[in-house]
Amino acid sequence: MTRGNQRELARQKNMKKQTDSGKGKRRDDGLSAAARKQRDSEIMQQKQKQANEKKEPPK
């Protein structure tokens, strides 16, 4: 018993789904590991500063 065209259609659908979703793939921003670490550190410090300002009510 063969499935006919159903298998091929499912394969094409899965291929499209895999290419559309970037899940599991790291985006390449052209930065070295050290530069990426520095950039991420600065972003996290900014986020932490904003969170601390939000926590402390103005007096």
C-alpha positions in Angstrom: 0.0 0.0 0.0 1.6 3.3 -1.1 0.7 6.7 0.2 1.0 8.3 -3.2 1.5 12.0 -3.3 0.8 12.5 0.5 4.3 11.7 1.5 5.8 14.1 -1.0 3.4 16.9 0.1 4.2 16.3 3.8 7.9 16.4 3.0 7.6 19.7 1.1 5.5 21.2 3.9 8.0 20.1 6.5 10.9 21.6 4.5 9.1 24.9 4.2 8.3 24.9 7.9 11.9 24.2 8.8 13.3 26.9 6.6 10.7 29.5 7.7 11.4 29.0 11.4 14.9 30.0 12.5 14.6 27.9 15.6 17.8 26.3 16.5 19.9 28.6 14.4 22.0 31.3 15.8 21.9 34.5 13.9 25.3 35.6 12.7 25.8 39.2 13.5 29.5 39.2 12.4 30.8 39.7 16.0 33.5 37.7 17.7 32.7 35.9 20.9 34.3 38.6 23.0 32.5 41.4 21.2 29.2 39.6 21.6 29.8 39.0 25.3 30.7 42.7 25.7 27.6 43.8 23.9 25.3 41.5 25.8 26.9 42.6 29.1 26.1 46.3 28.3 22.5 45.4 27.3 22.0 43.5 30.6 23.4 46.3 32.6 21.0 48.7 31.0 18.1 46.4 31.7 19.2 46.0 35.3 19.4 49.7 35.7 15.9 50.2 34.4 14.6 47.5 36.6 16.2 49.1 39.7 14.8 52.5 38.8 11.4 50.9 38.4 11.6 49.2 41.8 12.7 52.3 43.7 9.7 54.7 44.2 10.7 58.4 43.8 10.9 60.2 47.1 
